[in-house]
Amino acid sequence: MIETFKDLPYKVLWKFDVTHIPDVPENVKIVEWLPQQDILRHPNIKVFITQGGLQSMEEAIFSHVPVVGIPFIGEQERNVKKIIRKGFGVYLDKDKLTKESFKEAILEVINNPK
């Protein structure tokens, strides 16, 4: 993921439990916690990359921020597919995820908002 973020012309906020990752690109900020609702409401947010938890999906919809959904367990896949059917982002299969497919999904959502 980090290699994909490095190639993007955008700043990336990444909530991740591990903050000591080597060679983090200058456009990426990794933190253990973010005020997600406040971030999603910011006018400069272009896309929300999420595993598809119900609360996160509701917050994205409420904030009108399209998603790149990469579900990992149970209801996450159903949640992501539901909003994708409504044209609110794109779905990526974690087992088929590549640097290119990830980058294409991000750019698709940013460049073709619905």
N, C-alpha and C positions, 0 to 999 in steps of 0.2 A: 504494500500500500504506500509506504513512504516514498518509494521510487516513483510511483505515479504522481503523488502530490508534488514532488520536486519538479516534474515536467509541466505543471500547471502554472498559468500566469496569475494565480490567485493566492491570497493568504488563506491558510487552513488552520482552523482550531480543531484540535483532536483531544477528546476526553478519553484518556487511557490510564489504566491503573499503574502502568510502568512508565515513569517519566524519564528514566535514564537510558535513553536509546542513543547509540552512537551515530554520528553523521546525520543529524537532523538538519534538513535543508532550512535556509533562512526564512522561507515562506511558511514554515510549519511551526506552530506552537503546541506543545503537548502539555496538558495539565491533568491532574487527577479529578478535578471537579470543575464544572461550569454551570452557571445559572441558565439552564437550557431554555426556559421560556423567554428570558430576557434576550438571549442570543438569537433565538428564532424570530423574535419580533423586530430585530434590528433591520433597517431598510437595506443594508448592504449584503445580507445573507442571500446567496443564490441557490444553494442546494443543501439538503440535510442527508448525510449518509448514516444509515441506521440499520440495526438488526431487525427492527420492526416490532418492538414492544408496543403494546396497546396505548399506553400513556404517551409515549414518544410520537406515535402516529397521530394521535388526537392533537397534540401540541403543534405538530407540523401543519396539519390541516387548518387548525384555528389560526395559525400565523401565516397561512398561504405560502408556505415554503415547500416546493416539490422535493421528493425524496429519491435517493438511490437506495433501494432496500436490499439488504443481504441477510436473509433470515438464517438462523442457526438452529432453533429448536421450536417444537410444538406450534403454538398459536402464531408465532412470528410470521411464518410463511403465509398463513391465511390472512393475517393483517396486511401484509405487504401486497399480496395479490388482489385484495379487495380494493385498495386505493389505486393500484395500477390500472385495474379495470375502469376506474373512474377518470383515468388520464392524469393522475397526479404524480407521476414519476416513472421510474423503471425498476425492474426486478433483476437481480443477478443471483445466479445459483452459486453458492459458496464453493461447491465441488468443481465448478468449471471456471472459476474466477482467474483471470489473467491480468497482467498489467495493462494490456491493450483493451480488453473488454471493460475493465474498471474505468480507464480514462475515457473511452467512448461513451460509457453510461453517464459519467459526470458531465461531459461536454454536451451530450444530447439534452440533458435536463436543463443545463444553463442556457444553451443556445436556442432551444425550442420550448420555451415555457408555454404551458397550456392554460 
